[in-house]
Amino acid sequence: MSNDNLVIQAKNFGHSRGILIDFGNPLGIGQEGIVWKTNRETAVKVFDRIGNFDREVACYLKLKERDVYEIAGFTVPRLIDFDSEFHVVEMSIVAPPYLLDFGKS
């Protein structure tokens, strides 16, 4: 999926939630998609592959159910919201040391 499509998905998610997204300065760009900061001091991650989105959401939900927000001294982002239509996860922004991209595990 192209970056333009990821931006459209993020815009649709933001619009549906009343969130403004800072598209000027991505927090991260990688194999799974793009992460941007929002006006709610959260981050939205837009996935370009449904399988990656599904795995990461499942992982976030397990961590949330168990109140796990730190692993071996590494902060884990908190799940704020997600949308299966737009393949977007909204999460808290964490300070180092942190653990990200754990959905692959």
C-alpha positions in Angstrom: 0.0 0.0 0.0 1.3 3.5 -0.8 2.1 6.1 1.8 -0.7 8.2 0.2 -3.2 5.5 1.1 -1.9 5.3 4.6 -2.4 9.1 5.0 -5.9 8.8 3.7 -6.6 6.0 6.3 -5.1 8.1 9.1 -7.2 11.1 8.0 -10.4 9.0 8.0 -9.6 7.7 11.5 -8.8 11.1 12.8 -12.0 12.6 11.3 -14.1 9.8 12.8 -12.7 10.5 16.2 -12.2 14.2 16.1 -8.5 13.9 16.3 -5.9 16.1 14.5 -2.9 14.3 13.2 0.5 15.9 12.6 1.4 14.6 9.2 4.4 16.9 8.9 6.6 15.0 11.3 6.1 11.2 11.4 7.3 9.6 14.6 8.3 6.5 12.6 8.2 4.9 9.2 8.8 1.2 8.8 7.9 -2.1 7.2 4.5 -2.1 8.8 3.3 1.5 8.2 3.7 5.0 9.5 3.2 6.5 13.0 2.2 10.1 13.6 1.6 12.2 16.7 -1.9 13.5 17.5 -3.3 16.6 19.2 -4.3 14.3 22.1 -0.6 13.6 22.9 -1.1 10.1 21.5 0.3 8.4 18.4 -1.6 6.7 15.6 0.0 3.8 13.7 -1.5 3.0 10.3 -0.7 -0.4 8.9 -0.2 -1.3 5.3 -0.9 -5.0 5.9 -4.0 -6.3 7.6 -2.2 -9.3 9.1 0.3 -7.1 10.9 -2.6 -4.9 12.2 -4.5 -7.9 13.4 -1.5 -9.4 15.3 -0.6 -6.1 16.9 -4.1 -5.3 18.0 -4.4 -8.8 19.5 -1.1 -8.3 21.4 -2.2 -4.9 22.7 -5.5 -6.3 23.9 -3.8 -9.1 25.8 -1.4 -6.6 27.4 -4.3 -4.3 28.3 -6.3 -7.2 29.8 -3.4 -8.0 32.0 -2.5 -4.4 32.9 1.0 -4.9 31.4 2.6 -1.5 30.6 6.2 -2.4 31.3 8.3 -5.4 30.5 11.7 -5.9 32.1 12.1 -2.1 32.6 10.9 -1.2 29.1 7.7 0.9 28.8 5.0 -0.5 26.5 2.5 1.9 24.9 -1.0 1.8 26.2 -3.8 1.0 23.7 -6.1 3.9 23.5 -8.2 3.0 20.5 -8.2 1.0 17.2 -10.1 0.8 14.0 -10.4 -2.4 12.0 -11.7 -0.6 8.9 -8.8 1.9 8.6 -6.2 -0.4 10.1 -5.2 2.2 12.7 -4.0 1.8 16.3 -4.0 4.7 18.7 -1.6 4.4 21.5 0.1 6.4 24.3 3.5 8.0 23.5 6.2 6.4 25.6 9.7 7.7 26.7 12.8 5.5 26.4 13.5 2.8 27.3 10.5 1.4 25.4 9.4 -1.7 23.6 7.7 -1.2 20.3 6.7 -3.4 17.4 5.9 -6.3 19.7 3.0 -7.5 17.6 5.4 -9.7 15.6 6.2 -11.7 18.7 
